[in-house]
């Protein structure tokens, strides 16, 4: 299957072209259609958690440490999944950059 080049930002934005002048670095990956869809699924999972956290400010869950820890674990897992897929699909330079950051080891304790 043919792989196309994409660029992923740490915020979970997926682009077909490199973003010039962007404040965040982007990671260059190569993905086929199936891999691209999986990466989109992972990004949507991460975005859904951010949406819940941003719009749930009237909830009393913020004062329940067990629920807060559960949200943190869920978010950490979603971020890990994103970096895992970026590393898996990344160019050699992208893989080296993520390994140098130590993000995968830090998130998967």
N, C-alpha and C positions, 0 to 999 in steps of 0.2 A: 504494500500500500504506500502511496506517495505521501511524504511528509512535507508540510509547509512550515515556514518560519513565523513565529509569533513572539510578542514581547509581553511580559507579565510584570506589573508593578507590585511592590510589596503590599499595596493596599488591595490587591486582587483585581486590578483592571487588566483586561486582555485586549491587545491591539495587534493588528496585522502589520503595522509599520512602527518603526522606532520613534519614540516621542522625543523631539528636539526641544531643548530648553526646559525640560520637565524637572521639577525639584527632586523627584525620586528617581533613582536608577531603575532601569528595567532589566529583567532577566530574559535573555534570548533563549528560546526553546524551539524544538522541531517536533511537530506532532501530526499524526494522521487523523482522519476524521473521528475515529473512536476515542483516541487519546484526548483530542480537543474537547469532545463532549464530556469526558470524565473530568477534565480540568474545569470546564464550565460548571459542572455539578458541584465540585469542591468549592469553587468561588461563590456560588449561590448559597451554599451551606454557611459559609463565613459571613456573607452579607445578611442572611436571615437572622443570625445571632446578633449582629450589630444593630439591626433594625429593632429587634425585641428590646435590647438594652436601651436604645435611645428613646423609645416610645413607651417605656414601662415605668416612667418616673412616679406614677401614683401608686405603684405596687408597694406593699409592705415587705415584699421578698428581700429588699435591700438590707433589711435589718435581721434577716435570718441567715446566720453564717453558713449553715449547711447548704442552703439554696444558693448563696453567693459562691461558695466553693464549687458547687455543681456547675454553675454558669462559667466560672473560670476554667474548670477542667474541660468543659464543652468547647469553649473558645480556644483554649490551648490545643486541643485535638484538631479543631478546624484549621488553625494556623499551621500546625504540623502537617496536616494533609496537603495544604497548599504548597508549602516548601518541599515536601516529599515529591510531589508531582513535578514541580519546577526543576528540582534536582534530577529526577528520573528522566525528564524530557530535555533537560538543558544541554547546551553545547558544552564542550570541555571547559571553556572559560566560565560559564555559568555554574557548572558543577564545582569548580575550584573556588569560586566566589562564595557559594553557599557553605562549602566545607570550611572555608576560612572563617566565616561568620560563626560557625559552631551552633547554628540555630537548630539543626535537627537533634543534636545531642541534648541541647538545653531544654527543648520542648518535650522530648520523650524520656523523661526521667522515670 
